[in-house]
Structure formats: structure tokens, C-alpha cells
Amino acid sequence: MSPRKISAAKTSADWHDFSVSSWVAGQTILHCAGSIRLPEPRSKSGDDYVTVKSIEGFDTWPTSW
């Protein structure tokens, strides 16, 4: 997630852009992207991604229709 650009020099304090992607067979697949408004500042965790170690309990969706 990153602050949304509102001009060439400024970013929004409330709006952030995000994307959800995966890495399969050496290729990145973008599943969705969008913007979200955060009413309070987010805490800085230092991590820019999440790795799922087990898919048990998750739904599997097709990557093409």
C-alpha cells in the first residue's frame, strides 16, 4: 500500500493505492488493484508484502475466466 499521488509533488494523507498479486512459476500475477481511504494514519510495519505459508482454509479462485 502506498500513499495516492494527487499531483506530481504531493501525496494524499488519507487515500492509498493497493494491489493484490501472486508469484507463480517465475511470473507475477496481478489479481486486483484499487484505492482505499484510511481515516487514521497507518502504522509503519516495514513489510511491503505478505507470504501465505499454507493455503488450508483459503478459497482457490481461477486466474483466468
SELUM-642947 format. One record per residue (C-alpha): x, y, z. Coordinates in steps of 0.05 Angstrom, whole numbers, padded with zeros to 5 digits, always signed. Example, Ala and Ser with C-alpha at 12.3 -4.5 7.8 and 13.67 -1.06 7.14 Angstrom:
BEGIN
+00246-00090+00156;+00273-00021+00143;
***
This chain:
BEGIN
+00000+00000+00000;+00027+00068-00017;+00000+00140-00010;-00041+00160-00071;-00009+00214-00114;-00054+00275-00121;-00003+00315-00161;+00068+00308-00186;+00094+00334-00120;+00042+00314-00067;+00010+00251-00039;-00056+00244-00003;-00055+00235+00073;-00120+00194+00072;-00121+00156+00005;-00075+00098-00010;-00066+00053-00072;-00061-00022-00062;-00053-00085-00103;-00060-00159-00091;-00014-00204-00132;+00018-00272-00130;+00082-00304-00156;+00073-00367-00197;+00126-00402-00240;+00171-00341-00241;+00115-00293-00262;+00077-00241-00222;+00001-00244-00230;-00039-00181-00211;-00106-00203-00183;-00135-00135-00164;-00115-00063-00152;-00151-00003-00124;-00153+00055-00075;-00175+00057-00003;-00186+00114+00046;-00157+00106+00115;-00190+00152+00166;-00129+00145+00212;-00055+00141+00194;-00029+00071+00184;+00029+00046+00226;+00094+00033+00190;+00110-00042+00194;+00168-00043+00145;+00137-00101+00106;+00110-00087+00036;+00083-00157+00024;+00052-00218+00059;+00071-00290+00046;+00018-00344+00057;+00053-00407+00081;-00008-00453+00079;-00069-00446+00035;-00111-00490+00081;-00174-00453+00099;-00169-00407+00038;-00211-00410-00025;-00176-00423-00091;-00200-00379-00148;-00183-00388-00221;-00133-00339-00250;-00169-00336-00318;-00242-00340-00337;
***
